[in-house]
Amino acid sequence: MAEAMNPVEALERIADLLQRVRNSRQKAQAFRRAADAIRDKSIDELNDLVARRHLTDLPGIGKSTAAVITQALAGETPEYLRDLGESEGPATDRSDEVRKHLRGDLHLHSDWSDGGSTIEAMVEAAIELGHEYLALTDHSPYVRVAHGLDAKRLSEQLDVVAEINERVAPFRLLAGMEVDILTDGSLDMEDELLDRLDVVVGSVHSKLAMDSQPMTDRLIAALANPHVDILGHCTGRLIVGRGRAESTFDAPIVFTAAAHFDKAVEMNARPERLDPPMRLMPMLIESGAKVSIDSDAHATWQLAWQPNSCHRAAEAGVPVERIVNSWPVEELLAWTGSHGATAGTG
């Protein structure tokens, strides 16, 4: 008989993957409840329940979770776990090697655009996580489904940010935006408003399947723009569900451009993104470009996703001193301010 796999571990692994990779919190909770239901039962007891077909009599055990337990006891990799897949590998204990150095998060969204939580709630959650600062980066208006901020709404939001900062000091809420990089590499917001921001994340959300050379030119043009501080989710890939293929571009050239212009490349920690892919990390490190490890959170609980990329940064060997959100806020703002100081000269 095959050696039994621990069914509690199998259920908890599935729960982790469902929430971290599939962003399915409700299903994840169901598998955690199932793990709790059998946690105190011996392997012999579980085998007896399987043999008598009474496993689903236990509270919290349904058809899917019973199948996982049965297959694990038989020494098989449960089909549910196998189907989830682990394209980037699990979050490992190495995440703490990097996470302990992070002071803030530089890419997240509120209910002003396509987020589900208020600005105030995001700030409170960040403080609870131990952050020292947070950059509010709601979308610019180009992608209409994201309910991005036009110039008027961004100006109004800047007043809200200033008011919140009066109440939460010494915590700092940084004024920012995730600005769309248009097809010619220009940005989807007026220069005068971008001048007022602390942090600008430039991201591609449209025409992701451009040919490699035009996409390379597009990204370099954006990095050369003095308003951009961070290149967001650079390949645009999605790795769950139907997924989405990576944009193609000359990665060594783009990353070298980021280093040349003293910009950062984001390690996006959203479970469906985990961007850039691990195979590009040696190129990113070799380029000398800085890195920002961001949750891209659209709800308070998603701020806790940063470790998804912290463990990848540890595995890739990203030097901590090059991770811009490991810096004190004054040093971070001096860096972003040095980019804006050249506005209008290029």
Buried (B, 14 or more C-beta within 10 A) or exposed (E): EEEBBEBBEBBBBBBBBBBBBBBBEEBBEBBBBBBBBBEEBEEEEBBEBBEEEEBBEBEBBBEBBBBBBBBBBBEBEBEBBEEBEEEBEEBBEBBEBBBEBBBBBBBBBBBBBBBBBBBBBBBBBBEEBEBBBBBBBBBBBBBEEBBBBEEEBBEEBBEBBEEBBEEBEEBBBBBBBBBBBBEEBBBBBEEEBBEEBBBBBBBBBEEBEBEEEBBBBBBBBBBBBBBBBBBBBBBBBBBBEEEBEBBBBBBBBBBBBBBBBBBBBBBBBBBBBBBBBEEBBEBBBEBBBBBBBBBBBBBBEBBBBBBBBBBBBBBBEBEBEBBBBBBEBEEBBEBBEEBBEEBEEE
